[in-house]
Amino acid sequence: MKEDQHRINSKIRSEEVRVVGDNVEVGVYPIKKALGIADELGLDLVEISPNANPPVCKIMDYKKFLYEQKKREKALKAKASKVVVKEIRFGPNTDDHDYEFKKKHAEKFLKDGAKLKAFVFFKGRSIVFKEQGQILLLKLAQDLEEFGKVEQMPKLEGKRMIMFIAPKKK
């Protein structure tokens, strides 16, 4: 089991502690008396701020506290947004109709809050059309300006020229 992030009961090292908690008289007690009070209530003495002088300890059910904390963390994790990356692939000589069709898809992806990875794939000797590929990606970036901003300018990686566009915040 991993080391607990709080010192509890007999692991608390100071002589005196400030005790807080539900149905407990708040005050500074010698450690033995504080442990006695916690024991009477059938709860744990948990050090919540060790750097205070004297350290602040709370009388509570430690297992229940850890459980609540885990539940909170899990809820926060669920709320955190997951970044979706959608890909759109072009050839260096993509014609206008195809381009418009793919642009509409790109627009939809950005509106839905997904990141867009647009790339031009050069097959065989088509690598001689690097400039065309770059022009195509820059044109796409310009056309999608109102929906997202370019995160990474077109960059050649092997046989693909890649560009990232992040959605604009609403």
C-alpha positions in Angstrom: 0.0 0.0 0.0 1.3 3.5 -0.8 2.3 5.9 2.0 -0.8 7.8 3.3 -0.7 11.5 2.4 -1.7 12.4 5.9 -0.3 11.4 9.3 -3.0 9.8 11.4 -3.4 8.9 15.1 -0.1 7.6 16.6 1.9 8.8 13.5 1.5 12.4 14.5 4.8 13.6 16.0 4.1 16.9 17.7 3.4 17.4 21.4 0.4 19.7 21.0 -2.1 19.9 18.3 -5.0 22.2 17.4 -8.1 20.1 17.1 -11.0 20.8 14.8 -13.9 18.6 13.6 -17.7 18.1 13.9 -19.1 18.0 17.4 -15.6 18.6 18.9 -14.6 21.6 21.0 -12.0 23.4 18.9 -8.8 24.1 20.8 -5.2 23.3 21.4 -4.7 19.9 23.2 -1.7 17.8 24.2 -1.5 14.9 21.7 -2.5 12.2 24.2 -5.8 14.1 25.1 -6.5 14.7 21.4 -6.0 11.0 20.6 -8.3 10.2 23.6 -11.1 12.4 22.3 -10.8 10.8 18.8 -10.8 7.3 20.4 -14.0 8.1 22.4 -15.8 9.1 19.3 -14.5 6.0 17.4 -12.8 8.2 14.8 -9.3 9.0 13.7 -7.1 12.1 14.4 -5.9 13.3 11.1 -3.2 15.9 10.6 -4.5 18.3 7.9 -2.0 21.1 8.0 1.3 19.9 9.5 3.1 23.2 8.9 0.9 25.2 11.2 2.0 26.0 14.7 0.7 23.9 16.4 -0.3 21.5 13.6 -4.0 21.3 12.9 -5.6 18.0 13.2 -9.2 17.0 12.4 -11.2 14.3 14.1 -12.9 12.3 11.3 -13.4 8.9 9.8 -10.2 8.6 7.7 -11.3 5.8 5.4 -14.5 7.7 4.6 -12.5 10.8 4.0 -10.2 9.0 1.5 -13.3 7.5 -0.2 -14.9 11.0 -0.6 -11.6 12.4 -1.9 -11.3 9.6 -4.5 -14.9 10.2 -5.6 -14.2 13.9 -6.1 -11.0 13.2 -8.1 -12.9 10.8 -10.3 -15.6 13.3 -10.9 -13.1 16.0 -11.9 -11.3 13.5 -14.2 -14.6 12.7 -15.9 -15.2 16.5 -16.5 -11.8 17.0 -18.1 -12.2 17.3 -21.8 -10.6 14.7 -24.1 -8.9 16.1 -27.2 -10.1 14.4 -30.3 -7.9 14.7 -33.4 -9.6 14.3 -36.8 -7.6 13.8 -39.9 -8.2 15.0 -43.4 -6.0 13.8 -46.3 -5.4 15.5 -49.5 -3.3 14.7 -52.6 -1.0 17.4 -54.0 -3.4 17.8 -57.0 -6.7 17.6 -55.2 -9.4 19.3 -57.5 -11.7 22.1 -56.3 -14.8 19.9 -55.8 -12.9 17.5 -53.6 -11.3 20.3 -51.7 -14.7 22.0 -51.0 -16.1 18.6 -49.8 -13.2 18.0 -47.4 -13.2 21.6 -46.3 -16.9 21.2 -45.2 -15.9 18.2 -43.1 -13.0 20.1 -41.6 -15.4 22.9 -40.7 -17.7 20.5 -39.0 -14.9 18.8 -37.0 -13.7 22.2 -35.7 -17.2 23.3 -34.8 -17.5 20.1 -32.8 -14.4 21.1 -30.9 -12.0 18.5 -32.4 -8.5 19.3 -33.4 -7.8 19.0 -37.1 -4.8 17.3 -38.7 -4.7 18.1 -42.3 -2.1 16.5 -44.5 -1.1 16.2 -48.1 0.2 12.8 -49.0 2.8 12.6 -51.7 2.8 9.2 -53.6 5.7 8.2 -55.6 7.2 11.0 -57.6 4.5 13.5 -56.7 6.9 14.8 -54.1 8.0 17.3 -56.8 4.7 19.1 -56.1 5.7 20.2 -52.6 4.8 23.8 -53.2 1.3 22.8 -54.4 0.8 20.8 -51.3 1.9 23.8 -49.1 -0.3 26.2 -51.1 -3.3 23.8 -50.6 -2.8 23.6 -46.8 -2.3 27.3 -46.4 -5.5 27.9 -48.5 -7.3 25.5 -46.1 -6.0 27.4 -43.1 -7.2 30.6 -44.6 -10.7 29.2 -45.4 -11.1 27.8 -41.9 -9.8 31.0 -40.1 -13.2 31.7 -38.5 -13.5 28.2 -37.0 -9.9 27.5 -35.8 -6.4 28.8 -35.6 -3.3 27.1 -37.0 -1.3 25.4 -34.3 1.5 24.1 -36.5 2.3 25.5 -40.0 2.6 23.0 -42.8 5.8 20.9 -42.3 7.1 18.1 -44.5 7.6 14.8 -42.7 8.7 12.1 -45.0 6.1 11.7 -47.7 3.5 13.9 -45.9 3.1 17.6 -45.3 1.2 18.0 -42.1 -0.6 21.0 -40.5 -2.5 21.2 -37.3 -5.5 23.4 -36.6 -7.1 23.9 -33.2 -10.7 24.9 -32.7 -11.5 28.4 -31.5 -12.9 28.6 -28.0 -16.6 29.6 -27.9 
